[in-house]
């Protein structure tokens, strides 16, 4: 008898057969996850707002090939003169500096009214997991200063404590206006309430919401973050509380959005920024002392002036890919993921065992 999976016989079951079964199982799970997930996040039930109200908010634009236009996919916040904080899931599949730009002072996600800052380097938390979506935080280092006063920008500080249930917060971004689209061209904002970890756990299941997460949303649904805003800020009193991370659908009753609780990862942020700053300074010093070649080879500075950016109108969709051996390379989560689908980990174990 021939197995429906091409190339496999029932007797005996060879390792190659098991590998193909595992890979097919993984493909099925990934497709299921795509159906249930919103890859990224957007603002539902909100209203348009001027970027001047959120001078720390930036749009992250991506491309995978030099000839491609940049597309809005994530959001982030300005933390210091050259540092942007965002979600780890926005950074895990990037290749080199040409693949991402930071756009500040922009109301329009197509970027024609914004200021472009090419990224120099980025990193994310080593413990970030695309399955649990825990430790979902990273930083981007731009290749020149934001020049706060000149460009009417400002950094955001981090709220040092966990706000109580019912506390009103706001979230802003350029993403989709409803689950599965369409997206919002102009910046929008919505007010939502903090949801207790106990209540959030009742929605998503025991162990799903960790101490590095915080939940917020409307009990009745209809107000939420969604696709296109992953990495964007949850704000209370102009201080950063969380980063848009994951959830079930967008604006669904009983399912608040889960955010990275930034204060819980403040030590990592401080260490990461200190280390990357030291590394860049060493490279600059070494280059300056050892050669007369242009410093742009080490730190490719770009003139920071308002300019049009070649972009397309829709946020990019995140993806899940596998290499030739079937091992997971990238699995973006974003807001809307049903993280109760844990069987995917079985597929990964199976694939790694027989690859």
C-alpha positions as CSV (number, residue, x, y, z in Angstrom):
1,X,0.0,0.0,0.0
2,X,1.3,3.5,-0.9
3,X,1.3,6.3,1.6
4,X,-0.6,9.4,0.4
5,X,2.5,11.3,1.1
6,X,4.6,10.8,-2.0
7,X,7.7,8.6,-1.6
8,X,6.6,6.9,1.7
9,X,5.7,3.3,2.1
10,X,3.8,2.1,5.2
11,X,6.2,-0.9,5.7
12,X,8.9,-0.2,6.7
13,X,8.7,3.4,7.8
14,X,12.0,5.0,6.9
15,X,13.4,8.1,8.4
16,X,12.8,10.0,5.1
17,X,9.2,9.0,5.3
18,X,8.9,10.3,8.9
19,X,10.6,13.5,7.9
20,X,8.1,14.0,5.1
21,X,5.2,13.3,7.4
22,X,6.6,15.8,9.9
23,X,7.1,18.4,7.3
24,X,3.6,18.0,5.9
25,X,2.3,18.3,9.5
26,X,4.2,21.5,10.0
27,X,2.9,23.0,6.8
28,X,-0.7,22.2,7.9
29,X,-0.1,23.9,11.2
30,X,1.5,26.9,9.6
31,X,-1.5,27.3,7.3
32,X,-3.8,27.0,10.3
33,X,-1.9,29.6,12.1
34,X,-2.0,32.0,9.1
35,X,-5.8,31.6,9.1
36,X,-6.2,32.4,12.8
37,X,-3.6,35.1,13.0
38,X,-3.3,38.8,12.2
39,X,0.3,39.2,11.3
40,X,1.0,42.6,12.9
41,X,-1.4,45.0,14.4
42,X,-3.7,48.0,13.5
43,X,-6.0,50.4,15.3
44,X,-9.7,49.4,15.5
45,X,-12.4,51.8,16.7
46,X,-10.0,54.8,17.0
47,X,-9.8,58.2,15.5
48,X,-7.2,60.1,13.4
49,X,-4.6,62.0,15.4
50,X,-1.7,64.2,14.5
51,X,1.8,62.8,15.0
52,X,2.6,65.9,17.1
53,X,0.7,64.2,19.9
54,X,3.0,61.2,19.7
55,X,6.4,62.7,18.7
56,X,8.2,59.5,19.7
57,X,6.2,57.2,17.4
58,X,7.9,55.9,14.2
59,X,7.0,53.8,11.2
60,X,9.3,50.9,10.3
61,X,9.5,50.3,6.5
62,X,10.9,47.1,5.0
63,X,12.1,45.7,1.7
64,X,13.8,42.4,0.9
65,X,15.5,43.4,-2.4
66,X,17.2,46.6,-3.5
67,X,14.8,47.2,-6.3
68,X,11.7,46.8,-4.1
69,X,9.8,49.7,-2.5
70,X,9.8,50.1,1.2
71,X,6.5,49.0,2.9
72,X,5.2,49.8,6.4
73,X,5.1,46.7,8.5
74,X,5.8,47.6,12.1
75,X,5.9,50.6,14.5
76,X,8.4,51.6,17.2
77,X,9.2,54.4,19.6
78,X,12.2,56.7,19.9
79,X,14.0,56.0,23.2
80,X,17.1,58.1,22.8
81,X,19.0,60.1,20.1
82,X,19.8,57.0,18.0
83,X,17.8,54.2,19.6
84,X,14.3,52.9,18.6
85,X,12.5,50.3,20.7
86,X,10.2,47.8,18.9
87,X,9.1,44.2,19.0
88,X,11.6,41.4,18.4
89,X,9.2,39.8,15.9
90,X,9.8,42.9,13.7
91,X,13.5,42.2,13.5
92,X,14.0,38.4,13.4
93,X,14.2,38.0,9.6
94,X,16.2,41.1,8.6
95,X,19.3,40.7,6.6
96,X,21.3,44.0,6.3
97,X,20.8,47.7,6.8
98,X,19.3,48.4,3.4
99,X,16.3,46.3,4.4
100,X,14.8,48.7,7.0
101,X,14.3,52.4,7.4
102,X,12.8,54.4,10.3
103,X,10.4,57.1,9.4
104,X,9.6,59.8,12.1
105,X,7.3,62.8,12.1
106,X,4.9,61.1,9.7
107,X,1.1,61.2,9.8
108,X,0.9,59.3,6.5
109,X,2.2,55.7,6.5
110,X,3.2,56.1,2.8
111,X,5.9,58.4,4.3
112,X,5.8,61.5,2.1
113,X,5.5,63.8,5.1
114,X,8.1,62.0,7.2
115,X,11.8,62.1,7.9
116,X,13.8,59.1,6.8
117,X,16.5,57.5,9.1
118,X,18.3,54.5,7.7
119,X,19.0,51.8,10.2
120,X,22.6,51.0,11.1
121,X,22.2,48.0,13.3
122,X,19.5,46.1,15.3
123,X,19.2,43.3,17.8
124,X,16.5,41.6,19.8
125,X,16.3,39.6,23.1
126,X,18.1,36.3,22.9
127,X,15.3,34.6,24.7
128,X,12.6,35.7,22.3
129,X,10.4,32.8,21.2
130,X,8.2,32.9,18.2
131,X,6.0,30.2,19.8
132,X,5.4,31.7,23.2
133,X,6.0,35.3,21.9
134,X,7.8,35.9,25.2
135,X,10.7,38.5,25.5
136,X,9.2,40.2,22.5
137,X,11.5,43.3,22.4
138,X,14.4,44.6,20.3
139,X,16.2,47.8,19.4
140,X,17.2,49.6,16.2
141,X,20.2,51.9,16.1
142,X,19.9,54.5,13.4
143,X,22.9,55.9,11.5
144,X,22.5,59.5,12.7
145,X,20.8,61.5,15.5
146,X,17.1,62.2,15.5
147,X,17.9,65.9,16.3
148,X,14.9,66.3,18.6
149,X,14.5,70.1,18.7
150,X,15.1,70.6,15.0
151,X,12.7,67.9,13.8
152,X,10.1,68.4,16.6
153,X,10.7,64.8,17.9
154,X,11.1,63.6,21.5
155,X,12.0,60.3,23.2
156,X,9.6,58.4,25.4
157,X,10.3,57.3,28.9
158,X,9.3,54.0,30.4
159,X,6.6,53.7,33.0
160,X,8.4,52.0,36.0
161,X,5.5,50.1,37.5
162,X,2.7,47.8,36.3
163,X,-0.6,49.9,36.0
164,X,-3.6,48.5,37.7
165,X,-6.6,46.9,36.0
166,X,-9.0,49.4,34.5
167,X,-6.4,52.1,34.1
168,X,-7.0,53.9,30.8
169,X,-4.2,53.7,28.2
170,X,-3.9,54.6,24.6
171,X,-2.3,52.9,21.5
172,X,-1.5,54.6,18.2
173,X,-0.5,53.4,14.8
174,X,-1.1,53.2,11.0
175,X,-2.4,49.7,10.7
176,X,-5.6,48.0,9.7
177,X,-8.9,49.5,10.7
178,X,-10.6,46.2,11.1
179,X,-9.7,42.5,11.2
180,X,-8.3,41.4,7.8
181,X,-8.2,45.1,6.6
182,X,-8.4,47.6,5.1
183,X,-5.4,49.5,6.5
184,X,-5.4,53.1,7.7
185,X,-3.3,55.5,5.7
186,X,-3.2,58.1,8.4
187,X,-2.1,57.8,12.1
188,X,-4.9,56.7,14.4
189,X,-5.3,56.4,18.2
190,X,-7.7,54.6,20.5
191,X,-8.1,54.5,24.2
192,X,-8.4,51.1,26.0
193,X,-8.3,49.8,29.5
194,X,-5.6,47.7,31.2
195,X,-6.8,44.2,31.8
196,X,-5.5,42.2,34.8
197,X,-3.2,39.2,34.2
198,X,-5.7,37.0,35.9
199,X,-8.5,38.0,33.5
200,X,-6.2,37.8,30.5
201,X,-5.1,34.3,31.5
202,X,-8.7,33.3,31.7
203,X,-9.0,34.3,28.0
204,X,-5.8,32.7,26.7
205,X,-5.1,29.9,29.1
206,X,-2.7,29.1,32.0
207,X,0.9,29.9,31.3
208,X,0.3,31.9,28.1
209,X,0.5,35.4,29.7
210,X,3.9,35.7,31.4
211,X,5.3,38.3,33.8
212,X,6.9,40.0,30.8
213,X,3.5,40.7,29.2
214,X,0.6,43.1,30.0
215,X,-2.9,43.1,28.5
216,X,-5.2,45.9,27.4
217,X,-8.5,46.1,25.5
218,X,-12.2,46.6,25.6
219,X,-14.3,43.9,27.3
220,X,-17.0,44.4,24.7
221,X,-14.5,44.4,21.8
222,X,-14.5,46.9,19.0
223,X,-11.4,48.9,20.2
224,X,-8.0,47.4,19.7
225,X,-4.6,47.3,18.0
226,X,-4.1,45.1,14.9
227,X,-2.2,44.5,11.7
228,X,0.5,47.0,10.8
229,X,1.1,48.2,14.4
230,X,3.2,45.5,15.9
231,X,6.0,47.0,18.1
232,X,3.9,50.2,18.6
233,X,3.4,51.7,22.0
234,X,0.8,51.2,24.7
235,X,1.0,54.6,26.5
236,X,-0.1,56.0,29.9
237,X,0.6,59.7,30.7
238,X,3.0,59.9,27.7
239,X,5.1,57.0,29.2
240,X,5.7,53.7,27.5
241,X,3.9,50.8,29.1
242,X,4.0,48.1,26.4
243,X,4.7,47.1,22.8
244,X,2.0,45.6,20.7
245,X,2.8,41.9,20.5
246,X,0.0,39.3,20.1
247,X,-3.6,38.4,20.7
248,X,-6.6,36.5,19.2
249,X,-8.0,38.4,16.3
250,X,-8.5,42.1,16.6
251,X,-11.2,43.8,18.7
252,X,-12.9,40.6,19.6
253,X,-14.9,40.6,22.8
254,X,-13.2,38.8,25.7
255,X,-9.8,38.7,24.0
256,X,-7.6,41.7,24.9
257,X,-4.4,42.4,23.1
258,X,-1.2,41.2,24.8
259,X,1.7,43.7,24.9
260,X,5.3,43.3,25.9
261,X,5.6,44.8,29.4
262,X,8.6,47.0,28.8
263,X,9.5,47.9,32.4
264,X,10.1,44.2,33.1
265,X,12.8,44.2,30.4
266,X,14.4,47.5,31.3
267,X,17.7,45.9,32.5
268,X,18.0,44.1,29.2
269,X,17.4,47.4,27.3
270,X,20.1,49.2,29.3
271,X,22.6,46.5,28.8
272,X,21.9,46.1,25.1
273,X,22.1,49.8,24.4
274,X,25.4,50.1,26.4
275,X,26.9,47.2,24.6
276,X,25.9,48.2,21.1
277,X,27.0,51.8,21.8
278,X,30.4,50.6,23.0
279,X,30.8,48.4,19.9
280,X,30.0,51.2,17.5
281,X,32.4,53.6,19.3
282,X,35.2,51.0,19.1
283,X,34.7,50.5,15.4
284,X,34.7,54.2,14.8
285,X,37.9,54.7,16.9
286,X,39.7,51.8,15.3
287,X,38.8,53.0,11.8
288,X,39.8,56.6,12.5
289,X,43.2,55.5,14.0
290,X,44.1,52.9,11.4
291,X,43.1,54.4,8.1
292,X,42.3,57.6,6.4
293,X,39.4,56.0,4.4
294,X,36.0,57.6,4.6
295,X,34.2,57.0,7.9
296,X,31.1,56.2,6.0
297,X,32.5,52.7,5.4
298,X,32.1,52.1,9.2
299,X,29.1,54.4,9.9
300,X,27.4,55.2,6.6
301,X,25.9,58.5,7.6
302,X,23.0,59.7,5.5
303,X,21.7,63.3,5.2
304,X,18.5,63.4,7.3
305,X,16.1,65.6,5.3
306,X,12.3,65.4,4.7
307,X,12.0,63.4,1.4
308,X,9.6,61.1,-0.4
309,X,10.1,57.4,0.1
310,X,9.3,54.8,-2.5
311,X,6.7,52.7,-0.7
312,X,3.5,50.9,-1.5
313,X,0.1,51.4,0.1
314,X,-0.3,48.3,2.2
315,X,1.6,46.9,5.2
316,X,3.7,43.9,4.4
317,X,2.4,40.5,5.6
318,X,4.7,38.5,7.8
319,X,5.6,35.0,6.9
320,X,6.7,31.6,8.0
321,X,9.5,29.9,6.1
322,X,11.4,26.7,6.3
323,X,14.8,25.8,5.0
324,X,15.7,22.9,2.8
325,X,16.0,20.6,5.9
326,X,12.6,21.6,7.1
327,X,13.8,23.5,10.2
328,X,12.0,26.7,11.1
329,X,13.8,29.8,9.9
330,X,11.1,32.5,10.6
331,X,7.7,32.5,12.2
332,X,6.2,35.9,12.7
333,X,3.5,36.1,15.2
334,X,2.0,39.5,15.5
335,X,-1.3,40.5,17.1
336,X,-4.1,38.0,16.6
337,X,-2.2,34.7,17.0
338,X,-4.0,31.8,18.6
339,X,-1.1,30.6,20.8
340,X,-3.2,27.7,22.0
341,X,-2.0,25.8,18.9
342,X,0.9,24.2,20.7
343,X,1.2,21.2,18.4
344,X,3.5,23.1,16.2
345,X,6.3,22.5,18.7
346,X,5.9,18.7,18.2
347,X,6.4,19.2,14.4
348,X,9.6,21.2,15.0
349,X,11.0,18.5,17.3
350,X,10.1,15.8,14.8
351,X,11.7,17.7,12.0
352,X,14.8,18.5,13.9
353,X,15.2,14.9,14.9
354,X,15.0,13.5,11.4
355,X,16.7,16.4,9.5
